[in-house]
Amino acid sequence: MLKGKYAWYGNTMIRKCLEVILAMVLLALFVFLTSTESFAVEANEAAYRVKPLQEKLTSLEDADIENVLSLYGDMGSHWSRKEVGMLSYLYIISGYGGNFHPNDPVQVDQYIKMVVRSMGYAPGEDTKYWAQNYIDIAIGQKLISQNEYSDYKRPITREEAARIIVKATLLKEEFPYNDPYNTPDNLVRSKIKDYSAIKDMNKQYVLQSYEIGLIRGSEGYFRPAGTLTRAEAATIMIRYLNDGSRVPFTPAADEVFTCIYEDGTVDTIWPPMKKEVIDAANAFRTAWPKSKGYCSIGCGDGHRIVYVFYENEEMYIQNSIHNMQMAVDIETLNDIDILRNPYHITLYDADAVNRIHRDAIYEMFKFWFEQDADKAMKEFDRYLGYATSNDKEHRIDRITYNGRLMFFYKVGGDDGFSLSINSLE
């Protein structure tokens, strides 16, 4: 048995598609040039403002941290002493009464001050209300809205803190998942047991906070209405300033689909609303080796997973387009209508599939149809028979097994056919 490898199939077709996509991108850039440039300047200014703090943070010595910690009488062995020491050295935070009070809840105004100073602003304190200058900057930077808080002295909630720090972070750096059709959101959402308790206005920010690695929960709970301690807030500021201190969300290997190409590049496809689609794609990793031929695996458009079957590797190398014998296309686009019918099998050479690749399909049918796998396979074999016997009749069949609709389509006289399979409702 030949081993498959991860590679694009249909290089000529893909090249043409890429040319079309490139033309569309260039047009979009032309139309939105002014707004794009404005955003880039703003983002660069935010990063530029933070840079001196980051450089100072990098150059800190342990002795510097210890010296500033000596000013606090309650930080001798606290778990956050390093983070508190670093931020105190940078004049981002400070204590009072000779102590830092690391376990006290952090107030809204205190948290806003931490964020604003971490962004590189040092406006000084207003004589009437010490936090007003920081609040004004936070409003100007759109971290908060004008009338969002009626009481700045109350403890800030975890979901509010997540929204503010994510907004500040995205002013200075690009979000790592910018494809709206391929993001970790669905998977991260499934990991947060109390996700429904998060206010709608904060849900996306909490997801992004997990994904970036700024604020996360524990034991599967985010506890959105819970409060933060001053020590926890200090740790969040360090993560804002130093992305190396973050712990971004990392999926298990079987929770995503990964294509590793010959040049070492990696494509990751995250699960859509229906996780079974990724499970099916990964199940095919076990199924395709049942073929006696060669299989090429690729990720296309950020939301398509394609298994393409050939007689052998030589035929693939010789002409990857014209020598295709069968293709299995799994659609992962995060669209509920498309996900109702995500699996598509196209036979180009039914005789070859019958001789070489049939066992791979049968193995996959066990995943899709479970106890009805043999019944579903009989329908597949029936269409194999039509295609290999040069049947002249135009045929369409809709058959349901294990709650999944199978839609067969064959043009009379063709030596292949197509089969679409629904996901479970």
Backbone hydrogen bonds in HBPLUS format (Angstrom, degrees):
<---DONOR---> <-ACCEPTOR-->    atom                        ^
c    i                          cat <-CA-CA->   ^        H-A-AA   ^      H-
h    n   atom  resd res      DA  || num        DHA   H-A  angle D-A-AA Bond
n    s   type  num  typ     dist DA aas  dist angle  dist       angle   num
A0297-ILE N   A0005-LYS O   3.21 MM 292  6.40 158.4  2.26 145.0 149.2     1
A0007-ALA N   A0297-ILE O   2.74 MM 290  5.70 142.5  1.88 139.0 151.8     2
A0014-ILE N   A0010-GLY O   2.94 MM   4  6.08 166.2  1.96 160.6 165.1     3
A0015-ARG N   A0011-ASN O   2.86 MM   4  5.95 152.0  1.94 143.8 151.6     4
A0016-LYS N   A0012-THR O   3.12 MM   4  6.43 154.4  2.19 146.7 152.4     5
A0017-CYS N   A0013-MET O   3.01 MM   4  6.34 157.5  2.06 147.7 154.2     6
A0018-LEU N   A0014-ILE O   2.77 MM   4  6.01 156.8  1.82 152.5 159.2     7
A0019-GLU N   A0015-ARG O   2.98 MM   4  6.26 146.0  2.10 141.7 150.6     8
A0020-VAL N   A0016-LYS O   3.11 MM   4  6.49 153.9  2.18 147.6 153.7     9
A0021-ILE N   A0017-CYS O   2.88 MM   4  6.18 165.4  1.90 154.4 158.7    10
A0022-LEU N   A0018-LEU O   2.77 MM   4  5.90 158.7  1.81 147.9 154.0    11
A0023-ALA N   A0019-GLU O   3.05 MM   4  6.26 155.7  2.11 143.2 149.0    12
A0024-MET N   A0020-VAL O   3.05 MM   4  6.38 154.1  2.12 149.0 155.9    13
A0025-VAL N   A0021-ILE O   2.89 MM   4  6.17 156.6  1.95 152.5 159.3    14
A0026-LEU N   A0022-LEU O   2.93 MM   4  6.17 162.0  1.96 152.9 157.2    15
A0027-LEU N   A0023-ALA O   3.05 MM   4  6.25 153.0  2.12 142.6 149.9    16
A0028-ALA N   A0024-MET O   2.94 MM   4  6.20 159.8  1.98 149.2 154.7    17
A0029-LEU N   A0025-VAL O   2.87 MM   4  6.13 154.9  1.93 150.7 158.0    18
A0030-PHE N   A0026-LEU O   2.99 MM   4  6.20 150.4  2.08 142.4 150.1    19
A0031-VAL N   A0027-LEU O   2.96 MM   4  6.26 159.6  2.00 153.6 158.5    20
A0032-PHE N   A0028-ALA O   2.96 MM   4  6.06 161.4  2.00 150.6 155.4    21
A0036-THR N   A0032-PHE O   2.95 MM   4  6.01 158.0  2.00 155.5 162.7    22
A0037-GLU N   A0033-LEU O   2.91 MM   4  6.03 162.3  1.94 152.1 156.4    23
A0038-SER N   A0034-THR O   3.02 MM   4  6.23 157.4  2.07 146.9 153.4    24
A0039-PHE N   A0035-SER O   3.00 MM   4  6.21 157.4  2.05 145.7 151.0    25
A0040-ALA N   A0036-THR O   2.94 MM   4  6.18 159.5  1.98 150.0 155.8    26
A0041-VAL N   A0037-GLU O   2.95 MM   4  6.19 159.5  1.99 152.1 156.8    27
A0042-GLU N   A0038-SER O   3.03 MM   4  6.25 162.1  2.07 147.5 152.5    28
A0043-ALA N   A0039-PHE O   2.84 MM   4  6.07 163.2  1.87 153.9 158.5    29
A0044-ASN N   A0040-ALA O   2.85 MM   4  6.03 157.4  1.90 147.4 153.9    30
A0045-GLU N   A0041-VAL O   2.81 MM   4  6.03 153.2  1.88 149.2 156.8    31
A0046-ALA N   A0042-GLU O   2.99 MM   4  6.26 155.7  2.05 148.9 154.9    32
A0047-ALA N   A0043-ALA O   3.04 MM   4  6.28 161.8  2.08 149.1 153.8    33
A0048-TYR N   A0044-ASN O   2.80 MM   4  5.91 154.8  1.86 146.6 154.5    34
A0049-ARG N   A0045-GLU O   2.93 MM   4  6.06 151.6  2.01 145.0 151.7    35
A0050-VAL N   A0046-ALA O   3.22 MM   4  6.44 147.5  2.34 142.0 149.7    36
A0051-LYS N   A0047-ALA O   3.08 MM   4  6.14 138.6  2.26 143.5 154.2    37
A0053-LEU N   A0050-VAL O   3.02 MM   3  5.59 122.8  2.35 118.0 131.4    38
A0054-GLN N   A0050-VAL O   3.14 MM   4  6.43 156.4  2.20 150.9 158.0    39
A0055-GLU N   A0051-LYS O   2.88 MM   4  6.13 158.7  1.93 159.9 165.5    40
A0056-LYS N   A0052-PRO O   2.96 MM   4  6.12 157.1  2.01 144.9 151.3    41
A0057-LEU N   A0053-LEU O   2.86 MM   4  6.02 152.2  1.94 144.9 153.0    42
A0058-THR N   A0054-GLN O   2.98 MM   4  6.21 153.0  2.06 144.7 151.4    43
A0059-SER N   A0055-GLU O   3.15 MM   4  6.38 145.3  2.27 142.3 150.8    44
A0060-LEU N   A0057-LEU O   3.33 MM   3  5.39 160.5  2.37 102.7 108.4    45
A0064-ASP N   A0061-GLU O   3.01 MM   3  5.25 124.7  2.33 102.1 115.8    46
A0065-ILE N   A0061-GLU O   3.25 MM   4  6.68 156.3  2.31 151.4 157.3    47
A0066-GLU N   A0062-ASP O   2.92 MM   4  6.20 163.2  1.95 155.2 159.8    48
A0067-ASN N   A0063-ALA O   2.94 MM   4  6.07 154.8  2.00 144.9 151.5    49
A0068-VAL N   A0064-ASP O   3.25 MM   4  6.53 160.4  2.29 146.8 150.5    50
A0069-LEU N   A0065-ILE O   3.00 MM   4  6.20 152.1  2.08 148.4 156.9    51
A0070-SER N   A0066-GLU O   3.07 MM   4  6.23 132.8  2.30 142.5 153.1    52
A0071-LEU N   A0068-VAL O   3.20 MM   3  5.71 163.2  2.23 110.8 116.0    53
A0072-TYR N   A0069-LEU O   2.98 MM   3  5.55 162.1  2.01 117.0 122.6    54
A0073-GLY N   A0098-GLY O   2.85 MM  25  6.12 148.4  1.95 147.8 157.5    55
A0081-ARG N   A0078-HIS O   3.10 MM   3  5.42 163.5  2.12 122.7 122.2    56
A0084-VAL N   A0080-SER O   2.88 MM   4  6.03 172.6  1.89 170.3 172.9    57
A0085-GLY N   A0081-ARG O   2.85 MM   4  5.85 154.4  1.91 141.2 148.9    58
A0086-MET N   A0082-LYS O   2.93 MM   4  6.16 158.5  1.97 149.9 155.0    59
A0087-LEU N   A0083-GLU O   3.05 MM   4  6.26 169.3  2.06 153.7 156.1    60
A0088-SER N   A0084-VAL O   2.90 MM   4  5.95 150.2  1.99 145.0 153.9    61
A0089-TYR N   A0085-GLY O   3.00 MM   4  6.13 153.1  2.08 143.5 150.4    62
A0090-LEU N   A0086-MET O   3.17 MM   4  6.46 140.2  2.33 138.6 149.0    63
A0092-ILE N   A0087-LEU O   2.94 MM   5  5.28 163.4  1.97 163.4 159.2    64
A0091-TYR N   A0088-SER O   3.02 MM   3  4.94 158.9  2.07 103.0 108.9    65
A0096-TYR N   A0099-ASN O   2.84 MM   3  5.60 145.5  1.96 166.2 172.9    66
A0099-ASN N   A0096-TYR O   3.26 MM   3  5.60 166.1  2.28 110.3 114.4    67
A0104-ASP N   A0101-HIS O   3.26 MM   3  5.69 166.9  2.28 115.1 119.0    68
A0231-ALA N   A0102-PRO O   2.98 MM 129  4.65 152.7  2.06 142.3 133.6    69
A0230-ARG N   A0104-ASP O   2.87 MM 126  5.92 136.2  2.06 163.1 175.8    70
A0106-VAL N   A0228-LEU O   2.84 MM 122  5.90 158.3  1.89 151.4 153.7    71
A0156-ILE N   A0106-VAL O   3.08 MM  50  6.42 165.0  2.10 157.4 156.1    72
A0111-TYR N   A0107-GLN O   2.89 MM   4  6.10 159.7  1.93 152.8 158.3    73
A0108-VAL N   A0154-ARG O   2.93 MM  46  6.12 147.7  2.04 169.6 167.6    74
A0112-ILE N   A0108-VAL O   2.93 MM   4  6.16 162.4  1.96 153.3 158.2    75
A0109-ASP N   A0152-TYR O   2.89 MM  43  5.15 153.6  1.96 157.5 148.8    76
A0113-LYS N   A0109-ASP O   2.99 MM   4  6.15 156.9  2.04 142.4 148.6    77
A0114-MET N   A0110-GLN O   3.02 MM   4  6.32 158.6  2.06 146.4 151.8    78
A0115-VAL N   A0111-TYR O   2.98 MM   4  6.30 161.9  2.02 155.2 159.2    79
A0116-VAL N   A0112-ILE O   2.89 MM   4  6.05 173.7  1.90 157.9 159.9    80
A0117-ARG N   A0113-LYS O   2.91 MM   4  5.99 166.7  1.93 155.3 159.0    81
A0118-SER N   A0114-MET O   2.92 MM   4  6.01 146.2  2.03 139.4 149.5    82
A0119-MET N   A0115-VAL O   2.96 MM   4  6.24 128.5  2.23 141.4 155.5    83
A0119-MET N   A0116-VAL O   3.16 MM   3  5.06 134.1  2.38  91.9 104.5    84
A0121-TYR N   A0116-VAL O   3.28 MM   5  5.85 160.3  2.32 152.7 148.3    85
A0120-GLY N   A0117-ARG O   3.03 MM   3  5.19 158.6  2.07 104.9 110.7    86
A0132-GLN N   A0129-TYR O   3.02 MM   3  5.70 169.2  2.03 131.1 134.4    87
A0134-TYR N   A0131-ALA O   3.05 MM   3  5.38 120.2  2.42 107.5 122.1    88
A0135-ILE N   A0131-ALA O   2.96 MM   4  6.20 158.5  2.00 158.6 165.7    89
A0136-ASP N   A0132-GLN O   2.90 MM   4  6.12 158.6  1.95 152.6 158.1    90
A0137-ILE N   A0133-ASN O   3.15 MM   4  6.38 154.1  2.22 140.7 146.8    91
A0138-ALA N   A0134-TYR O   2.94 MM   4  6.19 159.5  1.98 148.5 154.5    92
A0139-ILE N   A0135-ILE O   2.90 MM   4  6.18 151.5  1.98 150.5 158.0    93
A0140-GLY N   A0136-ASP O   2.91 MM   4  6.14 158.2  1.96 144.5 151.1    94
A0141-GLN N   A0137-ILE O   2.83 MM   4  6.06 145.3  1.95 150.6 159.8    95
A0143-LEU N   A0138-ALA O   2.84 MM   5  5.14 153.4  1.91 164.5 163.0    96
A0142-LYS N   A0139-ILE O   3.00 MM   3  4.92 155.7  2.06 102.2 109.3    97
A0148-GLU N   A0145-SER O   3.32 MM   3  5.20 168.5  2.33 112.4 110.9    98
A0161-ALA N   A0157-THR O   2.96 MM   4  6.20 159.4  2.00 151.3 157.4    99
A0158-ARG N   A0226-GLY O   2.79 MM  68  5.69 139.3  1.95 159.8 165.7   100
A0162-ALA N   A0158-ARG O   2.94 MM   4  6.14 149.8  2.04 143.0 151.0   101
A0159-GLU N   A0224-PRO O   3.08 MM  65  4.74 158.4  2.13 139.7 133.5   102
A0163-ARG N   A0159-GLU O   3.10 MM   4  6.32 159.6  2.14 143.5 148.1   103
A0164-ILE N   A0160-GLU O   3.11 MM   4  6.37 165.4  2.13 153.5 156.4   104
A0165-ILE N   A0161-ALA O   3.07 MM   4  6.21 171.4  2.08 151.9 154.3   105
A0166-VAL N   A0162-ALA O   2.98 MM   4  5.98 156.3  2.04 149.6 156.2   106
A0167-LYS N   A0163-ARG O   3.08 MM   4  6.20 162.4  2.12 145.7 150.6   107
A0168-ALA N   A0164-ILE O   3.03 MM   4  6.28 159.8  2.08 147.8 153.5   108
A0169-THR N   A0165-ILE O   2.91 MM   4  6.03 153.6  1.98 141.2 148.6   109
A0170-LEU N   A0166-VAL O   2.95 MM   4  6.15 159.3  1.99 154.6 159.0   110
A0171-LEU N   A0168-ALA O   3.25 MM   3  5.34 152.6  2.33  99.3 107.5   111
A0172-LYS N   A0169-THR O   3.11 MM   3  5.61 145.3  2.23 109.1 117.9   112
A0173-GLU N   A0169-THR O   3.09 MM   4  6.23 132.7  2.32 147.7 161.5   113
A0182-ASN N   A0179-ASP O   3.05 MM   3  5.38 167.3  2.07 115.9 120.0   114
A0188-VAL N   A0184-PRO O   2.88 MM   4  5.99 173.0  1.89 169.2 171.6   115
A0189-ARG N   A0185-ASP O   2.81 MM   4  5.85 162.8  1.84 153.1 158.6   116
A0190-SER N   A0186-ASN O   3.14 MM   4  6.31 149.3  2.24 138.2 145.5   117
A0191-LYS N   A0188-VAL O   2.94 MM   3  5.17 144.9  2.06 104.7 115.7   118
A0192-ILE N   A0189-ARG O   3.23 MM   3  5.49 155.0  2.29 106.6 113.6   119
A0195-TYR N   A0192-ILE O   3.19 MM   3  5.25 150.2  2.29 118.4 114.4   120
A0193-LYS N   A0220-GLY O   2.77 MM  27  5.66 160.5  1.81 165.9 171.6   121
A0197-ALA N   A0194-ASP O   2.99 MM   3  5.44 148.7  2.09 111.0 120.4   122
A0198-ILE N   A0195-TYR O   3.04 MM   3  5.51 162.6  2.07 115.2 120.8   123
A0202-ASN N   A0199-LYS O   2.86 MM   3  5.41 152.3  1.94 117.2 126.3   124
A0203-LYS N   A0199-LYS O   3.16 MM   4  6.26 124.3  2.48 149.3 164.0   125
A0203-LYS N   A0200-ASP O   3.33 MM   3  5.30 149.1  2.44 100.5 108.7   126
A0206-VAL N   A0202-ASN O   2.98 MM   4  6.22 151.2  2.06 157.1 165.9   127
A0207-LEU N   A0203-LYS O   3.05 MM   4  6.36 160.6  2.09 152.3 157.2   128
A0208-GLN N   A0204-GLN O   2.96 MM   4  6.19 161.7  1.99 146.7 151.8   129
A0209-SER N   A0205-TYR O   2.80 MM   4  5.95 143.4  1.93 139.3 150.1   130
A0210-TYR N   A0206-VAL O   3.06 MM   4  6.38 153.5  2.13 149.4 154.4   131
A0211-GLU N   A0207-LEU O   2.96 MM   4  6.25 164.6  1.99 150.4 155.1   132
A0212-ILE N   A0208-GLN O   2.81 MM   4  5.91 158.6  1.85 151.8 156.0   133
A0213-GLY N   A0209-SER O   2.91 MM   4  5.77 146.2  2.02 135.1 145.4   134
A0214-LEU N   A0209-SER O   2.93 MM   5  5.11 157.6  1.98 147.0 151.8   135
A0249-PHE N   A0210-TYR O   3.20 MM  39  5.83 132.3  2.44 134.4 143.0   136
A0218-SER N   A0221-TYR O   2.93 MM   3  5.47 142.0  2.08 157.4 155.4   137
A0221-TYR N   A0218-SER O   3.02 MM   3  5.47 169.4  2.04 119.4 122.1   138
A0226-GLY N   A0223-ARG O   3.00 MM   3  5.36 155.2  2.06 112.6 120.6   139
A0233-ALA N   A0229-THR O   2.99 MM   4  6.27 159.1  2.03 150.4 156.1   140
A0234-ALA N   A0230-ARG O   3.05 MM   4  6.26 148.7  2.15 139.4 147.5   141
A0235-THR N   A0231-ALA O   3.12 MM   4  6.46 151.4  2.21 145.9 152.9   142
A0236-ILE N   A0232-GLU O   3.07 MM   4  6.42 151.3  2.16 147.7 155.4   143
A0237-MET N   A0233-ALA O   3.08 MM   4  6.41 152.0  2.16 147.8 154.6   144
A0238-ILE N   A0234-ALA O   3.15 MM   4  6.50 151.5  2.23 146.3 153.5   145
A0239-ARG N   A0235-THR O   3.09 MM   4  6.43 152.4  2.17 145.2 152.6   146
A0240-TYR N   A0236-ILE O   2.95 MM   4  6.26 143.2  2.09 143.5 154.3   147
A0241-LEU N   A0237-MET O   3.00 MM   4  6.30 155.9  2.06 148.5 153.9   148
A0242-ASN N   A0238-ILE O   2.76 MM   4  5.80 154.4  1.83 151.6 159.2   149
A0245-SER N   A0242-ASN O   2.98 MM   3  5.68 164.2  2.00 121.0 126.0   150
A0246-ARG N   A0243-ASP O   3.24 MM   3  5.33 161.5  2.27 104.1 109.7   151
A0255-GLU N   A0252-ALA O   2.99 MM   3  5.32 163.7  2.02 115.3 120.4   152
A0257-PHE N   A0269-ILE O   2.98 MM  12  5.11 164.5  2.00 147.0 152.0   153
A0269-ILE N   A0257-PHE O   2.78 MM  12  5.11 166.9  1.80 155.4 160.0   154
A0259-CYS N   A0267-ASP O   2.84 MM   8  5.09 163.8  1.86 151.8 157.3   155
A0267-ASP N   A0259-CYS O   2.92 MM   8  5.09 160.2  1.96 146.9 153.5   156
A0261-TYR N   A0265-THR O   2.97 MM   4  5.49 170.4  1.98 163.7 166.3   157
A0264-GLY N   A0261-TYR O   2.90 MM   3  5.33 161.4  1.93 118.5 122.4   158
A0277-VAL N   A0274-LYS O   3.19 MM   3  6.09 164.6  2.22 122.8 126.2   159
A0278-ILE N   A0275-LYS O   3.02 MM   3  5.64 127.0  2.31 117.0 127.7   160
A0279-ASP N   A0275-LYS O   3.20 MM   4  6.55 161.3  2.23 150.1 155.9   161
A0280-ALA N   A0276-GLU O   2.75 MM   4  5.95 149.9  1.84 145.2 152.8   162
A0281-ALA N   A0277-VAL O   3.01 MM   4  6.28 158.2  2.06 143.3 149.0   163
A0282-ASN N   A0278-ILE O   2.96 MM   4  6.18 158.4  2.00 150.7 155.8   164
A0283-ALA N   A0279-ASP O   2.84 MM   4  6.00 143.2  1.97 139.7 151.0   165
A0284-PHE N   A0280-ALA O   3.04 MM   4  6.33 139.6  2.21 145.5 155.0   166
A0285-ARG N   A0282-ASN O   3.00 MM   3  5.30 146.7  2.12 103.1 113.1   167
A0286-THR N   A0283-ALA O   3.02 MM   3  5.51 139.1  2.19 108.5 118.5   168
A0287-ALA N   A0283-ALA O   3.09 MM   4  6.41 146.0  2.21 138.3 148.7   169
A0288-TRP N   A0284-PHE O   2.87 MM   4  5.71 174.9  1.87 149.7 149.5   170
A0290-LYS N   A0287-ALA O   3.04 MM   3  5.85 163.8  2.06 126.0 131.3   171
A0291-SER N   A0288-TRP O   2.89 MM   3  5.70 166.9  1.90 126.3 130.8   172
A0292-LYS N   A0356-ILE O   2.95 MM  64  5.09 164.1  1.98 139.1 144.5   173
A0294-TYR N   A0310-TYR O   3.05 MM  16  5.10 168.7  2.06 135.2 138.6   174
A0310-TYR N   A0294-TYR O   2.79 MM  16  5.10 156.7  1.85 152.8 157.3   175
A0296-SER N   A0308-VAL O   2.79 MM  12  5.13 161.3  1.82 151.2 156.9   176
A0308-VAL N   A0296-SER O   2.83 MM  12  5.13 167.6  1.85 155.1 159.3   177
A0298-GLY N   A0306-VAL O   2.93 MM   8  5.26 155.5  1.99 148.5 155.8   178
A0306-VAL N   A0298-GLY O   2.88 MM   8  5.26 169.9  1.89 158.8 160.9   179
A0300-GLY N   A0304-ARG O   2.74 MM   4  4.90 157.2  1.79 137.2 145.0   180
A0303-HIS N   A0300-GLY O   3.17 MM   3  6.28 151.8  2.26 133.5 134.9   181
A0304-ARG N   A0300-GLY O   2.87 MM   4  4.90 133.9  2.08 152.0 161.6   182
A0332-THR N   A0303-HIS O   2.74 MM  29  4.89 168.4  1.75 163.3 159.4   183
A0305-ILE N   A0330-ILE O   2.92 MM  25  5.07 165.3  1.94 149.1 153.9   184
A0330-ILE N   A0305-ILE O   2.78 MM  25  5.07 167.9  1.79 158.5 162.2   185
A0307-TYR N   A0328-VAL O   2.87 MM  21  5.02 164.7  1.89 148.6 153.4   186
A0328-VAL N   A0307-TYR O   2.73 MM  21  5.02 163.6  1.75 153.9 159.8   187
A0309-PHE N   A0326-MET O   2.74 MM  17  5.14 173.5  1.74 163.1 164.5   188
A0325-GLN N   A0309-PHE O   2.92 MM  16  5.68 168.7  1.93 168.9 165.2   189
A0316-TYR N   A0312-ASN O   3.28 MM   4  6.64 147.9  2.39 143.8 152.8   190
A0317-ILE N   A0313-GLU O   2.93 MM   4  6.22 164.7  1.95 157.6 160.4   191
A0318-GLN N   A0314-GLU O   2.88 MM   4  5.98 154.4  1.95 146.3 154.1   192
A0319-ASN N   A0315-MET O   3.21 MM   4  6.29 163.1  2.24 142.5 145.0   193
A0323-ASN N   A0319-ASN O   3.17 MM   4  5.83 147.9  2.28 147.3 153.9   194
A0348-TYR N   A0325-GLN O   2.99 MM  23  4.96 162.5  2.03 125.9 130.3   195
A0349-ASP N   A0325-GLN O   3.29 MM  24  4.97 147.8  2.40 139.8 130.8   196
A0327-ALA N   A0346-THR O   2.93 MM  19  5.28 155.2  1.99 147.4 155.6   197
A0346-THR N   A0327-ALA O   2.89 MM  19  5.28 165.3  1.91 156.7 161.7   198
A0329-ASP N   A0344-HIS O   2.74 MM  15  5.06 168.1  1.75 160.0 162.0   199
A0344-HIS N   A0329-ASP O   2.90 MM  15  5.06 152.3  1.98 151.7 158.4   200
A0331-GLU N   A0342-PRO O   2.84 MM  11  4.78 167.0  1.85 142.0 146.4   201
A0335-ASP N   A0333-LEU O   2.67 MM   2  5.56 138.6  1.83 111.1  97.0   202
A0339-LEU N   A0335-ASP O   2.92 MM   4  6.09 155.2  1.98 157.3 165.5   203
A0340-ARG N   A0337-ASP O   3.32 MM   3  5.49 156.0  2.38 100.0 107.0   204
A0341-ASN N   A0338-ILE O   3.11 MM   3  5.77 153.7  2.19 114.3 121.1   205
A0423-SER N   A0340-ARG O   3.06 MM  83  5.35 152.7  2.14 119.8 126.7   206
A0343-TYR N   A0421-ILE O   3.43 MM  78  5.13 155.9  2.50 160.9 156.4   207
A0421-ILE N   A0343-TYR O   2.86 MM  78  5.13 158.2  1.91 142.4 147.5   208
A0345-ILE N   A0419-LEU O   2.71 MM  74  5.05 168.4  1.73 158.3 162.5   209
A0419-LEU N   A0345-ILE O   2.78 MM  74  5.05 154.4  1.85 152.2 158.7   210
A0347-LEU N   A0417-PHE O   2.83 MM  70  5.31 177.2  1.83 171.0 171.1   211
A0353-VAL N   A0349-ASP O   3.05 MM   4  6.37 157.5  2.10 152.1 159.2   212
A0350-ALA N   A0415-ASP O   2.83 MM  65  5.79 169.0  1.84 174.9 171.3   213
A0354-ASN N   A0350-ALA O   2.89 MM   4  6.06 158.7  1.93 149.3 154.9   214
A0355-ARG N   A0351-ASP O   2.98 MM   4  6.25 151.2  2.07 144.9 152.8   215
A0356-ILE N   A0352-ALA O   2.77 MM   4  5.75 161.7  1.80 154.3 159.4   216
A0357-HIS N   A0353-VAL O   2.97 MM   4  4.63 126.3  2.27 110.4 126.1   217
A0358-ARG N   A0353-VAL O   2.79 MM   5  5.54 120.0  2.16 178.0 160.5   218
A0360-ALA N   A0357-HIS O   3.04 MM   3  5.53 134.8  2.25 111.9 123.7   219
A0361-ILE N   A0358-ARG O   3.08 MM   3  5.28 118.4  2.47 101.0 115.4   220
A0362-TYR N   A0358-ARG O   3.00 MM   4  6.34 160.7  2.04 154.9 160.8   221
A0363-GLU N   A0359-ASP O   3.00 MM   4  6.14 154.4  2.07 140.8 147.2   222
A0364-MET N   A0360-ALA O   3.13 MM   4  6.41 149.8  2.23 140.4 148.2   223
A0365-PHE N   A0361-ILE O   2.84 MM   4  6.12 148.1  1.94 150.3 160.1   224
A0366-LYS N   A0362-TYR O   3.22 MM   4  6.55 137.0  2.41 141.8 151.4   225
A0367-PHE N   A0364-MET O   2.94 MM   3  5.22 129.6  2.20 102.8 115.9   226
A0368-TRP N   A0364-MET O   3.09 MM   4  6.51 161.7  2.13 153.0 157.2   227
A0369-PHE N   A0365-PHE O   2.71 MM   4  5.53 166.3  1.72 150.5 155.5   228
A0370-GLU N   A0366-LYS O   3.12 MM   4  4.71 134.7  2.33 110.6 119.3   229
A0372-ASP N   A0369-PHE O   2.87 MM   3  5.11 159.6  1.91 138.5 133.4   230
A0373-ALA N   A0370-GLU O   3.00 MM   3  5.34 155.0  2.07 124.8 123.6   231
A0376-ALA N   A0372-ASP O   2.96 MM   4  6.21 164.8  1.99 159.8 164.0   232
A0377-MET N   A0373-ALA O   2.90 MM   4  6.06 148.9  1.99 144.3 153.5   233
A0378-LYS N   A0374-ASP O   3.06 MM   4  6.29 140.4  2.22 139.8 149.1   234
A0380-PHE N   A0376-ALA O   3.13 MM   4  6.50 153.5  2.20 144.3 151.8   235
A0381-ASP N   A0377-MET O   2.80 MM   4  6.06 158.5  1.85 150.2 155.8   236
A0382-ARG N   A0378-LYS O   2.89 MM   4  6.07 143.6  2.03 138.3 148.5   237
A0383-TYR N   A0379-GLU O   3.19 MM   4  6.54 153.4  2.26 146.0 151.0   238
A0384-LEU N   A0380-PHE O   2.91 MM   4  6.26 144.0  2.04 142.2 153.7   239
A0385-GLY N   A0381-ASP O   2.86 MM   4  6.13 151.0  1.95 146.1 153.2   240
A0386-TYR N   A0382-ARG O   3.11 MM   4  6.52 150.3  2.20 141.4 149.0   241
A0387-ALA N   A0383-TYR O   3.01 MM   4  6.21 165.6  2.04 149.2 152.4   242
A0388-THR N   A0384-LEU O   2.90 MM   4  6.07 161.0  1.93 154.6 159.5   243
A0389-SER N   A0385-GLY O   3.08 MM   4  5.99 136.1  2.28 141.3 150.9   244
A0391-ASP N   A0386-TYR O   3.05 MM   5  5.10 167.4  2.06 163.9 160.0   245
A0413-GLY N   A0391-ASP O   2.71 MM  22  5.48 156.2  1.77 152.6 144.4   246
A0395-ARG N   A0410-LYS O   2.91 MM  15  5.14 159.6  1.95 148.3 154.4   247
A0410-LYS N   A0395-ARG O   2.89 MM  15  5.14 159.3  1.93 159.0 156.9   248
A0397-ASP N   A0408-PHE O   3.16 MM  11  5.06 156.7  2.22 127.6 132.3   249
A0408-PHE N   A0397-ASP O   2.85 MM  11  5.06 159.2  1.89 151.5 156.8   250
A0399-ILE N   A0406-MET O   2.93 MM   7  5.12 161.0  1.97 146.1 152.1   251
A0406-MET N   A0399-ILE O   2.58 MM   7  5.12 162.7  1.61 159.7 166.3   252
A0401-TYR N   A0404-ARG O   3.07 MM   3  5.43 152.7  2.14 149.3 148.9   253
A0404-ARG N   A0401-TYR O   2.86 MM   3  5.43 165.9  1.88 122.5 127.2   254
A0422-ASN N   A0405-LEU O   3.02 MM  17  5.28 155.9  2.08 147.6 155.0   255
A0407-PHE N   A0420-SER O   2.84 MM  13  5.09 163.5  1.87 152.7 156.7   256
A0420-SER N   A0407-PHE O   2.97 MM  13  5.09 158.2  2.02 136.6 143.1   257
A0409-TYR N   A0418-SER O   2.97 MM   9  5.31 149.5  2.06 155.4 155.1   258
A0418-SER N   A0409-TYR O   2.93 MM   9  5.31 168.8  1.94 156.6 160.4   259
A0414-ASP N   A0411-VAL O   3.09 MM   3  5.71 165.4  2.11 138.6 142.0   260
